[in-house]
Amino acid sequence: MIPSLPLNDGHSIPQLGLGTYGLWNEEGAATMAAALELGYRHLDTAARYENEDAVGEAIRRAGIPREELFVTTKLDGPWQGDDRAVGGLNDSLERLGLEYVDLLLIHWPLPARDQYVSTWQTFERLKAEGLTRSIGVSNFKAAHLDRLAAETGTVPAVNQIQLNPHVARVAEREDHARRGIVTESYSPFGGGGASVLKEPAIVAVAQRLGRTPGQVVAKWHLQQGLVAIPKSGNLDRLRENLDLDFELDEAALAEIATLDTHEGNDSDRVGH
């Protein structure tokens, strides 16, 4: 059973989901349907991933009741400003074959365009109309969140950021908690190549617990109170990521904490 976290709007979000970037066409739909059959209930996509149709097909194939699913999508630059998000979300819903999404995110703030506040105000309307249950942001820094707080009436439910033991973002997580925002981790295993899983400290903890490095890192996210959306097309790995009925002790958490580089690549959009 995947645990859930409460959101600031009264809804909740499963702590472990499936990142779907790179899962395209028939093969992607088959993988996502299999993941749902394994027990995943949280799918994370975006308009710019160009796979919302495959996500929708997976949902139809799996036959899971809609109320048991949590579907996130994101709108990027072409759908920011004025009321562009209205058409953007309507197009996403059509591709997904859904009447609403559970979470709608502004994919990037794009501050040079100065449109994220007006986009957020459109998101507020879309939420009020029932086209999305919750609204949030992705890749927003404290200054962007400050401006939303000053100029709008809704606190984001989620900020989805690059986060893993190499990029632990402790200060950002504390800031989110103060604001009542859930922190969601993309690239939770370290991005391309899953660099975190190769760390000797992670491997040592996994060997000590009789678990895989992926299970250790997934559990780290959950015990930190984060939402994690690892992506994989490998069904064995997808199955492993659900098998988290163990705890990381203080010694293991201390070992993992040493891996934080206090850096992040905010400009890297590949895979997100």
C-alpha positions in Angstrom: 0.0 0.0 0.0 1.5 3.3 -1.1 1.2 6.0 1.6 -0.3 9.4 0.9 0.4 12.9 2.1 -2.2 15.5 2.8 -2.2 18.6 0.6 -3.1 22.1 1.8 -6.4 22.1 -0.1 -7.9 19.0 1.6 -6.9 16.5 -1.1 -4.0 14.0 -0.8 -1.2 12.7 -3.0 0.3 9.2 -3.2 4.0 9.5 -2.1 5.2 7.2 -4.8 4.3 7.7 -8.4 5.5 6.9 -11.9 7.4 9.5 -13.9 6.3 8.9 -17.5 8.8 11.0 -19.5 10.1 8.7 -22.3 7.1 6.3 -22.1 5.6 6.9 -25.5 3.3 5.2 -28.0 2.2 1.6 -27.7 5.2 0.4 -25.7 4.8 3.3 -23.2 1.1 2.6 -22.8 1.7 -1.1 -22.2 4.4 -0.3 -19.6 2.2 2.2 -17.8 -0.8 -0.1 -17.8 1.4 -2.8 -16.3 2.6 -0.4 -13.6 -1.1 0.4 -12.7 -1.8 -3.4 -12.5 1.2 -3.7 -10.2 -0.3 -1.2 -7.8 0.8 2.3 -8.9 -1.9 4.8 -8.7 0.0 8.0 -9.4 1.1 8.9 -12.9 3.1 12.1 -13.7 3.0 13.5 -17.2 3.2 16.9 -19.0 2.0 18.5 -22.2 5.6 18.8 -23.4 6.3 15.1 -22.8 4.1 14.4 -25.8 2.7 11.2 -24.2 -0.6 12.2 -22.6 -2.4 10.1 -25.2 -0.3 7.0 -24.1 -1.1 7.8 -20.4 -4.8 7.9 -21.2 -4.6 4.6 -23.1 -2.8 3.0 -20.1 -5.6 4.2 -17.8 -8.3 2.8 -20.1 -6.5 -0.6 -20.4 -5.9 -1.0 -16.7 -9.5 -0.3 -15.8 -8.7 1.2 -12.4 -11.6 3.3 -11.1 -10.9 7.0 -11.7 -11.3 7.9 -8.1 -8.4 5.6 -7.2 -6.0 7.3 -9.6 -3.9 10.4 -9.2 -2.9 12.0 -12.5 -0.6 15.0 -12.8 0.1 17.0 -15.9 2.1 20.2 -16.4 1.8 23.2 -18.8 4.9 24.9 -20.1 5.7 28.1 -21.9 3.3 27.9 -24.9 0.4 27.7 -22.4 1.5 30.6 -20.1 0.1 34.1 -20.0 -3.4 35.4 -20.5 -5.8 32.5 -20.6 -3.7 30.1 -22.6 -3.8 27.6 -19.8 -7.5 27.1 -20.4 -6.9 25.7 -23.9 -3.8 23.9 -22.7 -5.6 22.0 -20.0 -8.6 21.3 -22.3 -6.2 19.8 -24.9 -4.4 17.8 -22.2 -7.7 16.4 -20.9 -8.8 15.4 -24.4 -5.5 13.6 -24.9 -5.8 11.9 -21.5 -9.4 11.0 -22.0 -10.2 12.5 -18.6 -12.7 15.0 -17.2 -10.2 16.4 -14.7 -6.7 15.9 -13.5 -5.8 15.6 -9.9 -2.8 18.0 -10.0 -2.0 20.7 -12.6 1.5 22.3 -12.4 3.1 25.3 -14.0 6.1 23.4 -15.5 8.6 26.3 -15.2 8.3 29.8 -13.9 10.1 31.3 -16.9 10.6 34.6 -15.0 12.0 36.5 -18.0 8.5 36.3 -19.6 6.8 37.5 -16.4 3.7 35.4 -17.0 3.7 32.9 -14.2 1.4 35.1 -11.9 -1.3 35.5 -14.6 -1.0 31.8 -15.4 -1.4 31.0 -11.7 -4.6 33.1 -11.6 -5.9 31.1 -14.6 -5.0 27.9 -12.7 -7.1 29.2 -9.8 -10.1 29.5 -12.1 -9.5 26.0 -13.6 -9.5 24.6 -10.1 -12.7 26.4 -9.2 -14.3 25.0 -12.4 -13.4 21.4 -11.3 -11.0 20.7 -14.2 -8.2 20.1 -11.8 -8.5 19.0 -8.1 -5.3 20.7 -7.0 -2.8 23.2 -8.5 0.9 23.5 -8.0 4.2 24.5 -9.5 7.5 23.0 -10.6 11.0 24.4 -10.5 9.9 27.5 -8.6 12.4 29.2 -6.3 11.5 31.0 -3.0 11.3 34.4 -4.8 8.7 33.0 -7.3 6.7 31.6 -4.4 6.9 34.9 -2.5 5.4 36.7 -5.5 2.5 34.2 -5.8 1.8 34.7 -2.1 1.8 38.5 -2.5 -0.3 38.7 -5.6 -2.7 35.8 -5.6 -4.9 34.0 -3.1 -3.8 30.4 -3.4 -0.7 28.6 -2.0 0.6 25.9 -4.4 -0.2 22.5 -3.1 3.1 21.1 -4.5 6.4 22.3 -5.8 8.0 19.6 -8.0 11.8 20.0 -8.0 14.9 18.1 -8.8 15.7 16.3 -5.6 17.7 13.2 -4.6 20.5 12.4 -2.1 23.0 14.2 -4.3 20.7 17.3 -4.4 18.9 17.1 -1.1 17.6 20.7 -1.1 17.2 20.8 2.7 16.6 24.6 2.8 14.0 24.5 0.0 12.2 21.7 1.7 12.1 23.6 5.0 10.8 26.7 3.1 8.1 24.6 1.5 7.0 23.1 4.8 6.8 26.6 6.3 4.5 27.6 3.5 2.4 24.4 3.6 3.7 23.1 0.3 4.4 19.4 -0.4 7.8 18.9 -2.0 7.8 16.4 -4.9 11.1 14.9 -6.2 11.8 14.5 -9.9 15.0 12.7 -10.9 14.8 10.9 -7.5 17.5 8.4 -8.4 19.8 11.1 -9.9 18.5 11.5 -13.4 20.1 9.9 -16.5 22.2 7.0 -15.4 20.7 6.9 -11.9 24.0 8.1 -10.5 22.7 7.9 -6.9 22.2 4.2 -7.1 25.9 3.6 -7.7 27.1 5.5 -4.6 29.1 3.1 -2.3 27.1 4.4 0.7 23.8 3.5 -0.9 25.1 0.1 -2.0 26.4 -0.6 1.5 23.1 0.3 3.1 21.2 -1.9 0.6 23.5 -4.8 1.2 23.1 -4.4 5.0 19.3 -4.4 4.7 19.1 -7.1 2.0 17.5 -4.5 -0.4 18.3 -3.0 -3.7 19.9 0.5 -4.0 16.6 1.6 -5.7 14.5 0.5 -2.8 16.8 2.3 -0.4 16.6 5.6 -2.2 12.9 5.3 -2.8 12.5 4.7 1.0 14.7 7.7 1.7 12.3 9.9 -0.2 9.3 8.6 1.7 10.9 8.9 5.1 11.9 12.5 4.3 8.2 13.2 3.8 8.7 13.7 0.0 6.7 12.6 -3.0 8.9 10.7 -5.5 8.2 9.9 -9.1 11.0 7.6 -10.4 10.6 6.7 -14.0 11.4 3.2 -15.5 10.2 1.0 -18.3 11.6 -2.1 -16.5 8.8 -4.0 -14.8 11.1 -5.7 -12.3 12.3 -2.3 -11.1 8.8 -0.9 -11.0 7.8 -3.9 -8.8 10.9 -3.4 -6.5 10.0 0.3 -6.0 6.7 -0.7 -4.5 8.3 -3.2 -2.0 9.2 -0.7 0.7 8.1 -2.4 3.9 11.3 -1.6 5.8 12.8 1.4 7.6 16.1 3.2 7.2 17.6 3.6 10.7 19.4 6.7 11.9 22.8 5.3 10.8 21.6 4.7 7.3 20.1 8.1 7.1 23.3 9.7 8.3 25.3 7.8 5.7 23.0 9.0 2.9 23.1 12.6 4.2 26.8 12.7 3.4 26.0 12.4 -0.3 24.5 15.9 -0.5 26.6 18.1 -2.8 24.4 21.2 -2.0 24.2 21.8 -5.7 21.5 21.4 -8.3 21.2 21.8 -12.1 18.2 24.0 -12.4 18.8 24.6 -16.1 18.7 20.9 -17.1 15.3 20.2 -18.6 16.1 16.9 -20.1 13.7 14.3 -18.8 11.6 16.9 -17.1 
